[in-house]
Amino acid sequence: MFSRSRILQRYVLIEFLRLFSLTLSSLVFIYLVVLFFQKMNIFIKNQAPFYLIFEYLLYKIPLVTFQWTMPYGILLATLLTLGNLSRHSELTAMKAGGVSLYRITFPLLVVALILSFVSFLGNEYLVPYANAQTKYLLDVRVRKENPSSSFKNYKIWYWSENRIFNIQVLDSQLMVLKGLTLYQVNSDFRCTQRVDAREAKWIDGKWRFYDGAVRSFGENGSIQTAPFRELEFPMKENWESFRKLEQHSDELSYTDLATYIRRIREAGYDSTRYLVDLYSKLSYPLLNLVMVLIGIPFGLKAPRSGGVALNVGISVLVAFTYGTFFYVFLSFGKSAILPPFIAAWTPTVLFFLGGIFTLMSVRQ
């Protein structure tokens, strides 16, 4: 009996992995085709070699796989696997042989748990590297811009002709540079002026600096300091010059984002929206397991005549519902309506409990 059960579980697992590889590759391919047409104008406008767009798509694969498609590929594979077994009366034969549905579907849960861990590792290592390469390819190799900035955990450095900017936090929503230090250098690369400001705001097409000081360095070593509470500072750089420097949370690994949060907390800045993103980096990979819990009852209850179209429809409905819940709760967290931890984990926990409840209601 035990040996027969193992054989059946192996059979179900092989069928699931075959369909999962098919569904995941299909979803990734669809996303890449959409990206191809979205970005083609940029490559044509800048007269970039055509092969660069394929290199760009190659670097997009980790992001598309681990953050956009894997959970829904798992859901669709679960529905197709159990739907096929049901349509061919194989599930009925297994149950007649004394094998419970829980034992039949147990390998799917184990694989989903493993894939959740793989998803976390992919987001931790592959996605940040691929995103950095994508940004470099677009800015330097396609748009022919100088590689004038770098991001290292908690600092943004930006070089613009005879000025060097160091920015602690860049807030794209409020259009604010927080913890700004500006170094003015001459042709000999000697610092002639340093401007420190608690924050710099882009208001009505002008830069306004707040709570800082301007230090001017003379050739004889003299230093003149002029503190200010508010200062309109002329710069040729506009907001767009800095906006593209921001590295979003989904482009950072969990450890890098945690370090960034610690640094901006030490600097006295609000880290709420980054905390929400940090917790979501742990909750979102578990969606792979949740999708199997949700898919098993639907796959077992789906009518035999429904076919692939019904399974795709269920996948789209579940994906849309979860996506709506997920981003609404993230917005609540970033707006401080909910605590960051609650906002990031609530959608996944709700769908997990819903999947458990529905699975327990399935007749054995």
Buried (B, 14 or more C-beta within 10 A) or exposed (E): EEEEBEEBBEBBBEBBBEBBEBBBEEBBEEBBEEBBEEBEEBBEEEEBEEEBBEBBBBBBBBBBBBBBBBBBBBBBBBBBBBBBBBBEEBBEEBBEEEBEBEBBBBBBBBBBBEBBEBBBBBBBEBBBEBBBBBBEBBBEBBEEEEEBBEBEEBBBBBBBEEBBBBBBBBBEEEBBBBBBBBBBBEEEEEEBBBBBBBBBBBEEEEBBBBEBBBBBBEEEEEEEEEEBEEBEBEBEBEBEBBEEBBBEBBBBBBEBBBBBBEBBEEBEBEBBBBBBBBBBBBBBBBBBBBBBBBBBBBBBBBEEEBBEEBBBEBBEEBBEEBEEBBEEBBBBBBEEEBBBBBBBBBBBEBBBEBBEEBBEEBEE
